[in-house]
Amino acid sequence: MIIVPSGRSIIRLKSTYADLLSGRIRDRNSSPKEVTDALMATGFELGRAIAEILPIESSPIVTPMGDSIDAVTFPESWNLVVTTKQDSNTLGYALRCAIGNAYLGFIDFGRYRGQDVLSAPVREISFPAVLPPIQNVIVGKTVLATGCTAISLVRYALEKTGADKLIVATAFYSIEAIGELRSEFPNVTVVCVGNPDRLDENGMLRPGVGLIERRVA
């Protein structure tokens, strides 16, 4: 995995493996299981990249064999991964596992998309009943077309936690969406895969992945 800085606070993943996963997700002939598995693997790749930019420390641990060693660990801090309901079992789950010290929550905006999400009622919010102080909010969105859904996710997450650091992770995105996010949240760090798609007049990515929630198992 190669992490490529792409301007201020934008990190792109470039690797043959990431390209393989992207192609599998884009291919309309991929089965729902193949798409789901590739999304999970992409989430782990994004999580690995995020782990590289979070603070780490060396701490003593004891192995099952009773030996004491120094290991690389995260400081005593907590992360919250927030996704849409559709992304929670794939990208969200993988991000939570890869990053560690993390809780997972989702927000469901129902059928609303694009600009409509910014003023849409929330159908469902699922967060842990009790959260410790959260240092890092990681918003995961498989498809970042206009950026409006991600902006709404960030607003809810920051209102819930007051976290110090904000990261948005995405697999398929447009330059316009990144611009909207950075305009709304200047301190955001965006971690993404490969090159951007173009945004068409209907607010869909091209070549895109279609409606990803209809393509998973």
CORMO-V950263 format. One record per residue. N is the residue number from 1. RES is the residue in three letters. SS is DSSP state (~ for helix, > for strand, _ for the rest). PSI is psi in whole degrees, -180 to 180 (none if undefined). NEAR is the number of other ideal C-beta (glycine too) atoms within 12 Angstrom. Layout:
# CORMO-V950263
n=<N N>
res=<RES RES>
ss=<SS SS>
psi=<PSI PSI>
near=<NEAR NEAR>
This chain:
# CORMO-V950263
n=<1 2 3 4 5 6 7 8 9 10 11 12 13 14 15 16 17 18 19 20 21 22 23 24 25 26 27 28 29 30 31 32 33 34 35 36 37 38 39 40 41 42 43 44 45 46 47 48 49 50 51 52 53 54 55 56 57 58 59 60 61 62 63 64 65 66 67 68 69 70 71 72 73 74 75 76 77 78 79 80 81 82 83 84 85 86 87 88 89 90 91 92 93 94 95 96 97 98 99 100 101 102 103 104 105 106 107 108 109 110 111 112 113 114 115 116 117 118 119 120 121 122 123 124 125 126 127 128 129 130 131 132 133 134 135 136 137 138 139 140 141 142 143 144 145 146 147 148 149 150 151 152 153 154 155 156 157 158 159 160 161 162 163 164 165 166 167 168 169 170 171 172 173 174 175 176 177 178 179 180 181 182 183 184 185 186 187 188 189 190 191 192 193 194 195 196 197 198 199 200 201 202 203 204 205 206 207 208 209 210 211 212 213 214 215 216 217>
res=<MET ILE ILE VAL PRO SER GLY ARG SER ILE ILE ARG LEU LYS SER THR TYR ALA ASP LEU LEU SER GLY ARG ILE ARG ASP ARG ASN SER SER PRO LYS GLU VAL THR ASP ALA LEU MET ALA THR GLY PHE GLU LEU GLY ARG ALA ILE ALA GLU ILE LEU PRO ILE GLU SER SER PRO ILE VAL THR PRO MET GLY ASP SER ILE ASP ALA VAL THR PHE PRO GLU SER TRP ASN LEU VAL VAL THR THR LYS GLN ASP SER ASN THR LEU GLY TYR ALA LEU ARG CYS ALA ILE GLY ASN ALA TYR LEU GLY PHE ILE ASP PHE GLY ARG TYR ARG GLY GLN ASP VAL LEU SER ALA PRO VAL ARG GLU ILE SER PHE PRO ALA VAL LEU PRO PRO ILE GLN ASN VAL ILE VAL GLY LYS THR VAL LEU ALA THR GLY CYS THR ALA ILE SER LEU VAL ARG TYR ALA LEU GLU LYS THR GLY ALA ASP LYS LEU ILE VAL ALA THR ALA PHE TYR SER ILE GLU ALA ILE GLY GLU LEU ARG SER GLU PHE PRO ASN VAL THR VAL VAL CYS VAL GLY ASN PRO ASP ARG LEU ASP GLU ASN GLY MET LEU ARG PRO GLY VAL GLY LEU ILE GLU ARG ARG VAL ALA>
ss=<_ > > > > _ _ _ _ > > > > > _ ~ ~ ~ ~ ~ ~ ~ ~ ~ ~ ~ _ _ _ _ _ ~ ~ ~ ~ ~ ~ ~ ~ ~ ~ ~ ~ ~ ~ ~ ~ ~ ~ ~ ~ ~ ~ _ _ > > > > > > > _ _ _ _ _ > > > > > > > _ _ _ _ > > > > > > ~ ~ ~ ~ ~ ~ ~ ~ ~ ~ ~ ~ ~ ~ ~ _ _ > > > > > > > _ _ _ _ _ ~ ~ ~ ~ ~ ~ _ _ _ _ > > > _ _ _ _ _ _ _ _ _ > > > > > > > > > _ _ _ ~ ~ ~ ~ ~ ~ ~ ~ ~ ~ ~ ~ ~ ~ _ _ _ > > > > > > > > > > ~ ~ ~ ~ ~ ~ ~ ~ ~ ~ _ _ _ _ > > > > > _ _ _ > > > _ _ _ _ _ > > _ _ _ _ _ ~ ~ ~ _ _ _>
psi=<130 128 119 111 131 66 -176 118 29 125 127 138 129 119 159 -39 -44 -39 -40 -47 -43 -46 -37 -39 -38 -30 119 -14 -5 139 160 -38 -41 -42 -45 -47 -41 -36 -42 -47 -38 -40 -39 -38 -44 -40 -39 -42 -40 -40 -30 -22 -2 154 142 167 166 125 146 137 165 126 167 -19 2 8 139 130 163 131 153 125 165 149 169 79 162 147 151 120 127 131 180 167 -38 -32 -8 -35 -6 -86 -45 -47 -45 -41 -45 -44 -42 -38 -40 167 41 144 160 131 161 160 133 117 11 -134 -2 142 165 -143 -28 -27 -32 -25 9 149 148 128 -40 139 128 106 155 143 -37 128 141 174 129 126 -37 128 126 112 121 129 113 -48 122 88 -72 -22 -7 -42 -42 -40 -43 -41 -44 -44 -49 -43 -43 -36 -36 -35 -30 34 156 -36 140 127 136 127 133 152 -35 128 167 156 -36 -42 -42 -42 -42 -42 -46 -29 -40 -37 86 -25 8 144 125 126 120 170 124 -153 156 155 170 153 124 -179 -15 8 22 149 144 133 -22 -174 9 -158 97 -31 -20 -2 0 162 none>
near=<28 20 24 19 19 23 15 13 23 30 32 30 38 21 22 14 21 33 22 21 37 34 24 28 40 31 19 19 12 25 16 20 15 23 34 29 22 38 45 34 33 49 43 34 40 52 37 30 37 44 31 24 25 30 20 18 15 13 15 13 16 12 11 7 8 8 11 11 15 13 15 17 19 25 17 13 24 29 42 42 45 48 50 40 26 32 44 35 26 41 50 40 28 36 49 36 26 34 38 26 29 36 35 38 36 36 38 27 32 18 15 21 24 31 17 17 32 24 14 19 16 24 17 17 24 22 26 20 8 9 23 16 19 30 27 38 45 51 51 53 54 48 45 46 40 34 39 32 45 47 34 37 47 40 25 31 39 26 19 24 30 16 32 19 28 36 43 46 53 51 51 39 41 33 24 24 36 37 23 31 40 25 14 24 29 13 20 38 36 45 47 45 48 33 22 29 31 19 28 16 10 12 26 23 34 19 21 29 35 23 18 34 30 12 28 27 18>
